[in-house]
Amino acid sequence: MGGEYYCYASDITCTFPANGKFTSDQRAIYEAVLKSSRAVLKAIKPGVAWPDMHRLADRVHLEELTEIGILKGNVDDMVKVHLGAIFMPHGLGHLLGIDVHDVGGYPKGVERIELPGLKSLRTARVLKEGMVLTVEPGIYFIDHLLDQALNDPSQSCFINNEVLQRFQRFGGVRIEDDIAVTANGMELLTCVPRTVEEVEAFMAEAQSSTKSFDSLTSQK
């Protein structure tokens, strides 16, 4: 979803369970993405290189996927073979402005990093105070990327295929927030339910309101 304010764009993504309750697997992946999102938000400040924020999100994902049991082995070794790009093939985020994907991501002197995942970044700039960006990590289970990893001995050695099969039709989770870089950190511009508890409480309230409305309608 997104709205405009005085012609400036926003870009927000929420992932939620259709029935209002996360399963244990849904919760595990959702909280892994939320953890990477919050790690990036905490690290953002002027002077930080945007590709390093993508790398940070990747590392958190790999640590969490190992904790879940989908991956096994040493995370540093996973990073070396770009395993994170199998689960997050898109870039971490982009500049926001009058357009949703603002221009200026690669001005003269800023080169695109031609590596899996990083090559999809819409900017590789060093952050400056006043920049407005999206932070949108995600974990996806995409068949052709998973097949690619399973057929690559340098990557397949880290994958627990038995556990992975539980998530083959999972789809994915993305959490996207909008932030402004400040002098000492960042300002979060997005105000939506984010934790599992907040999302479930919000959906329960919405379902309750819908039932009340349906009851009034049927009485008429």
N, C-alpha and C positions, 0 to 999 in steps of 0.2 A: 504494500500500500504506500501511498505517498500523497502529499498535499503541497500546495504552493502558498507561500506567504510573502506578499509584496513582490511577487514574481520569482522568488527564490524557491528552489525545489527541495524536496525531502525524499527519502527512500528508506523504507522500513520493512523488515521481514519478520514475521512471527510464525513459529511452527507449533502446532498443538494437536492433541489427539481428537479425532472427530467425535468420539463418544464422551469426551470430557475427562477421561482418566487414562493416565499413562500406564502401559504395561511395564514390567521390570526392564525389558530390553529397550523399549522406547525411552524410558527414563534414563537408562545408562548412557545412551547415545546423546540424548538431549543435554544431560548434565556435563558430558564431555565437551560439547560445543560451547555451552555456557561458560565452562571453566576457561577455555581458550579465549573466549571473548573478553572475560573479565581480566585475564592476564594481560592481554593487549591494551585494554583501556587503562590499566594501572601503569603500563610502561610508556605510554604516549607522552611526549613532551617535545619542545623545540630541540632540534639537533639530532633527533632519532631518524634513521633511514627507514623508509617504508618497507623495503624488502626484508629488513630485520624483524619487523612486526609480523610479516607473513611467516617467516621462519619460526618465530616464537609460537604462533598458533599451530603450525605443523607439529612442532615438538610436543606441545601439550596433547594434541590429538593422538600422537603415537604412544605417549605415556598412558593415556586413558584407554586406548584400544588394547594395549598390553594388559592393563589392569582388568579389563572386561574378559580377556582371554582370546580375542580375535587374533592378536599378534603375540609373538613370543620372541625373546632374545633381547639384545642390547639396542637401546634406542639410538645411540650414537651411530651404530652400524646401519640402522634403518635410514637415518638421515643421509648417510653417504650414498645410498642407492636410490634416494628420492622416493622412498615408499610413501611419504605423506601425500604426494601428488596423486596417488591412486585414489585416495579418499577425499582429498580436497583439490580437484584439478583446476578450480577457478582461483582468481586472485582474491586477496583478503578484502579489498575494498577500493573505493575510487573517490576522487574529488567531487564535491557537490557545489553547484552554483545555480545559475539561471537555468541550466540544463541539468537533468538528473546525472548524466555522466559528463562532468564539466571538462572543458578543454585544459590544456597545459600540463598534462601528465608527463610528457616527455619533451621538455624544451631542449634547446641546443645544449649539448654537454651532458645530458642525462640519457644513458644508454639502457635499452631493454636487456634484461638478464635472460639469456636463451637456455634456461633450464626448466625441467618439468615443474609445473605449478607457478613458478616465479615468472615465466614468460607470459602468463595470463594477467599479470598485474597491469592495471591501467595507469599506474604511475610508479616510478622508482625514486621519487624525490626525497630529499631530506626535509622533515617537517619543520614548518615555521609557524610562529604565533599568528593566529588569524585564519589559518587554513581550516576548511570544513570538509570532512571526509566521512565515508561510511566505514564501519568495521563489521564485516560480515563473514566470519568463519563458518565452515560447514563440513559435515561428514556425510559422504554419499557412498552408496553401494551400487556401482554402475557395472553392469555385466561385462562389457567389452574391456573395461579397465581392469577389472578383477581377473578376467581371463588372461589379459596381458601379463599381469603380475604373477599369476599361477604358472605361466609358461616361461617365466624368467627365473632361472635358478638363484640369481643374486637377490631376488625379492621373495620368491616363494618359500625360501627357507625360514622366513619370519612369520609366515601365515599359518594359523591353525585352521585348516580347511573345515574340520568338523564343526567348529564353533561358527566359522564364517557362514556356513550353509544356513544357519538360523536367520541370518540377516540378508540373504540373497534377494528377497523381495521386499526389503525394508524401505527402499527409496532413499530417504536422507533427511537431514535436519540442517537448516540454516538459521542463524540468528543475526539480524542486521540492525545495527544502531547507527545513529548520526551523531558526530561529535565535532566540537570546535577546539582547535589547539589553542591553549592559553599560555601565558608566560611561564608557568611552572608545571603544566600538565595538560589536562583537557577538561572541557565541559560537556557532559552528556546531554544531548538535546532530545533524546527519545524517552517518552514516558508511557510505557506499556507493561503489562504483566510479563515477568521474565523467569522467575524461579518456577519449578514444578508446582510448588504449593500455590503460588500466585495465579498461575495459569488455570489450575484445577478449580480454585476458589472462584475465579472470574467466570469460568464456564458453568459452574454449578449455579451461580447467581443468575447468569443469562438464561439457563434452562428453566429456573424457577420463575423468572419473569415471563418467559414464553408460555409456560403452563398456565400462569395466572391470566394472561391475555387470551389464551385459547378458551379458558373457562368462562370468561366474561363474554366472549364472542358466541359460544355455544348457548349461553343463557338468553342472548338476544334472539 
